[in-house]
C-alpha cells in the first residue's frame, strides 16, 4: 500500500519572522510592533464605539463606559510610536515660541520669498 502524502502546513507568522530575520532582537522588535499595533487598533475601536450610537437594528445595547482608561491606553501606545499630543505652552500658540519670535520668522520667510522672486 502506498502511504498518503504528508501535507505540510504553511508556515505560521512566527515561523516566517524567524526565517526572514536572523537576529533575535529584531524578531522581538517585529513581534512587539505587531502587539502594539493590535492594542492600538483595539483601543481605537473601543474609543470609537464609546462615542457613536449604533443603529437599533443591530441589537447591540448601548454601553455606558468611561473612556478615560481606554484613552490613556490609546495615547500611551501612540507615545511608544513617537506620536504625542500637542500641548499648549504658556504663550498659547502650542509651539513654544513667543509672538515676537513668530513675527520674526514670518518676516524672514517673506524676505526669502521676495529674494527668490528677484533672482
Number of C-alpha atoms within 10 A of each C-alpha: 3 4 5 6 6 6 6 6 6 8 10 9 9 11 10 11 17 15 10 9 12 10 9 11 9 13 17 13 11 15 14 12 14 12 12 17 15 13 16 19 14 15 21 17 13 16 19 12 15 17 10 9 11 13 10 9 6 7 8 9 10 13 9 7 13 10 16 10 12 19 15 12 17 21 18 15 20 17 12 11 12 8 11 12 8 8 11 11 12 11 11 12 13 12 13 14 14 15 12 9 11 14 12 12 12 12 12 12 12 12 12 11 11 11 10 9 8 6 5
